[in-house]
Amino acid sequence: MDSNKAEGNVKEIAGKVQDAAGELLGDTGTQAVGKARELGGKAQQLYADTTEVVRNKTVDSPLSALAVAAGLGFLLGAIWATANATPPRSYHKRYRGDDHY
């Protein structure tokens, strides 16, 4: 078992215990912190599972993984370039030079 997954399990269990204690004591703050810790543990487990799947797929077919990484890099570069492009300036008709005033 991956250390991230084990740590996620521990956090999830601790969150459930804290949530139950908060519910028993009627303390909504403790209950909310327990639910947040539980969700954090589940997210950490999901991260560990996703990392394992990506690692296995990369070992099975490295060229496909390279193609996916290149495609994502190209897509992120295109998004970055579009976001940082300066928009064209539109000038008021009076300043275009086609009217004499």
C-alpha positions as CSV (number, residue, x, y, z in Angstrom):
1,M,0.0,0.0,0.0
2,D,1.3,3.4,-0.9
3,S,2.1,5.8,1.9
4,N,-0.2,8.4,0.6
5,K,-3.1,5.9,0.5
6,A,-2.3,4.7,4.1
7,E,-2.1,8.3,5.4
8,G,-5.4,9.1,3.6
9,N,-7.0,6.1,5.3
10,V,-5.8,7.3,8.7
11,K,-7.1,10.8,8.0
12,E,-10.4,9.5,6.9
13,I,-10.9,7.4,10.0
14,A,-9.8,10.2,12.3
15,G,-12.2,12.5,10.5
16,K,-15.1,10.1,11.0
17,V,-14.2,9.7,14.7
18,Q,-14.0,13.5,15.1
19,D,-17.3,14.0,13.3
20,A,-19.0,11.4,15.5
21,A,-17.6,13.1,18.6
22,G,-18.8,16.5,17.5
23,E,-22.2,15.0,16.8
24,L,-22.3,13.4,20.2
25,L,-21.3,16.5,22.0
26,G,-23.4,18.8,19.8
27,D,-20.4,20.8,18.7
28,T,-20.9,21.7,15.1
29,G,-17.4,23.2,14.8
30,T,-15.8,19.8,15.7
31,Q,-18.2,18.1,13.4
32,A,-17.3,20.3,10.5
33,V,-13.6,19.9,11.1
34,G,-14.1,16.1,11.2
35,K,-16.0,16.1,7.9
36,A,-13.2,18.3,6.4
37,R,-10.5,15.9,7.6
38,E,-12.5,12.9,6.3
39,L,-12.8,14.6,2.9
40,G,-9.1,15.4,2.9
41,G,-8.4,11.7,3.6
42,K,-10.6,10.6,0.7
43,A,-8.9,13.1,-1.6
44,Q,-5.5,11.8,-0.6
45,Q,-6.6,8.3,-1.3
46,L,-7.9,9.3,-4.7
47,Y,-4.6,11.0,-5.4
48,A,-2.7,7.9,-4.5
49,D,-5.0,5.7,-6.7
50,T,-4.6,8.1,-9.7
51,T,-0.8,8.2,-9.3
52,E,-0.7,4.4,-9.3
53,V,-2.9,4.2,-12.4
54,V,-0.8,6.8,-14.3
55,R,2.4,5.1,-13.3
56,N,1.2,1.7,-14.4
57,K,-0.1,3.0,-17.8
58,T,3.2,4.8,-18.3
59,V,5.2,1.6,-17.8
60,D,2.9,-0.3,-20.1
61,S,3.0,2.1,-23.0
62,P,5.6,4.8,-22.6
63,L,5.1,6.3,-26.2
64,S,1.4,6.8,-25.5
65,A,2.2,8.6,-22.3
66,L,4.8,10.7,-24.1
67,A,2.1,11.6,-26.7
68,V,-0.4,12.6,-24.0
69,A,2.2,14.7,-22.2
70,A,3.2,16.5,-25.5
71,G,-0.5,17.1,-26.3
72,L,-1.2,18.6,-22.9
73,G,1.9,20.7,-23.1
74,F,0.8,22.1,-26.5
75,L,-2.7,22.7,-25.2
76,L,-1.4,24.5,-22.1
77,G,1.0,26.6,-24.3
78,A,-1.8,27.6,-26.6
79,I,-4.0,28.6,-23.6
80,W,-1.1,30.6,-22.1
81,A,-0.4,32.4,-25.3
82,T,-4.0,33.3,-25.8
83,A,-4.3,34.6,-22.3
84,N,-1.2,36.7,-22.6
85,A,-2.0,38.1,-26.0
86,T,-2.6,41.8,-26.1
87,P,-6.0,42.7,-27.5
88,P,-6.2,44.9,-30.6
89,R,-6.8,48.5,-29.8
90,S,-9.8,50.1,-31.3
91,Y,-9.5,53.8,-31.9
92,H,-12.3,56.3,-31.9
93,K,-13.5,57.3,-35.4
94,R,-12.2,60.8,-34.9
95,Y,-8.6,59.6,-34.4
96,R,-8.5,57.2,-37.4
97,G,-7.4,59.8,-39.8
98,D,-10.2,59.5,-42.3
99,D,-12.1,62.6,-41.1
100,H,-10.7,66.1,-41.3
101,Y,-11.8,68.3,-38.4
